[in-house]
Amino acid sequence: MNLSHRAHHVFVRATFVISAFVFLAGAVSPALADNALLAPQTKIRLTIVQWIQSRGQFERWDAIGGEYTVSDAGEVSLPFLGSVPVQNLDNTRLTNEISKRLQAKMSLAQAPAVTIDVIDYPSIYVVGDVTAPGQYKFRPGLNVLQSLAMSGGPLRAPAQQRSQTITLVGGLREIDHLLVRSSAKLSRLQAEMAGAKEIVFDHPPAFDQQYAASIYDEERVIFQARANALDRQSTALVELRNLLKAEIDTLEEKLRGSDDNIKSVEQQLTSVKTLVEKGLTITSRQMDLERLLTSYRSDRLDLVTAIMRGRQAINETTRNIEGLSDTRRSELATEVQAERANLDQLKLKRDTTQQLLLEDLPTGSKVNDPDEDLPLTFIVSRRVNGQVNQFQASETTELAPGDVVRVAKPRIGDTSSEDAAALPGQTEAQMSQASR
């Protein structure tokens, strides 16, 4: 009875542990639905857990589990198992397939538990008559209307185009101001490198001479402040070197006095030793002179050490004085190089903005377009079983990973909408059924 109760307790605890493993493995991203297929370029997380009967616990197979990407051929390459086709398998069938392969490969008595979670889906693409065509992140439940909103909506109306023209004009003026500021800074840096006393600026632009004059004044202030800071640094280093030299002179004077004291004590000690040998004086007198001599010699060593440190500090200060100019020139060369690159980027940006403005001016002058009231048409291209099929969709059509949505604005007298309705392939309902 007790053994049965204990076995039941171990089973309950094991069930709880594996449930916790599965929960933690899928906590980052939503689990793949049982009836969903994995499209190419889908990133998945594979979690494998096995019950170890001898230990009475579950263990994760981290060597096989991990993050994988479905290849364009619809396969996942796994350690020990090689390539596993997943394109035509749903979640349940795929996990069973991996579990069976592992059981056969490892000769296990019981198949391990396998779970699959989707980390990231292949992106969708929105093209055609939209404001910002491009690649966008897919999420489950995404429909055509939401993809249109992600791409910035349909092309702008004439009023919005005029607003864009105003924005381009303002951006072009801002770039011109940045060019003036960058050119002035470059002139100041070049003057500092040349050691000039004044800055020679380029001729200010005619469109805004007052702004250019204010920028030039700011650069002159910066030029003078940096020159004063360099002079102060040089003066401080020279004063420090002179102070160190004066300190060494003082220490050398003390050293000469210490040498005289040592010489005098040595002479006295010689005389006292003679008297002690003759019994004319006591031994304590000799011992006092020996202690005094030892003290003088110790002080002399301290003075010699201090002089050596002072001379080392003088040499270092001299190197700093000599390297101050070189360091400054190196820093200026780096700043000049960076500012020239910035100036070239601004010129390129100005040319691009001018070209956009020239292209935007004709469209901005149009009056209200009657085609704006016509409904949009949506054509979805979807890969199914290695083939790309197209079908006409509505705003509520749900998209699949990797879909390409083409948005078209019909024009009066344009038969593109009728042609889209007659696209070869399948209808929206047939495509949805085929993808399932």
NORCOR-V793915 format. One record per helix or strand. SS is the DSSP state (A for helix, B for strand). FROM is the first residue (numbers start at 1). TO is the last residue. Records with the same first field share a line. If there is no record, write none. Layout:
# NORCOR-V793915
SS->FROM-TO + FROM-TO
This chain:
# NORCOR-V793915
A->2-25 + 91-106 + 144-150 + 158-194 + 206-278 + 283-364 + 370-373 + 416-421 + 428-435
B->31-31 + 43-52 + 57-60 + 66-69 + 75-78 + 82-85 + 113-120 + 124-128 + 130-130 + 134-136 + 143-143 + 154-154 + 376-384 + 387-393 + 398-398 + 404-409
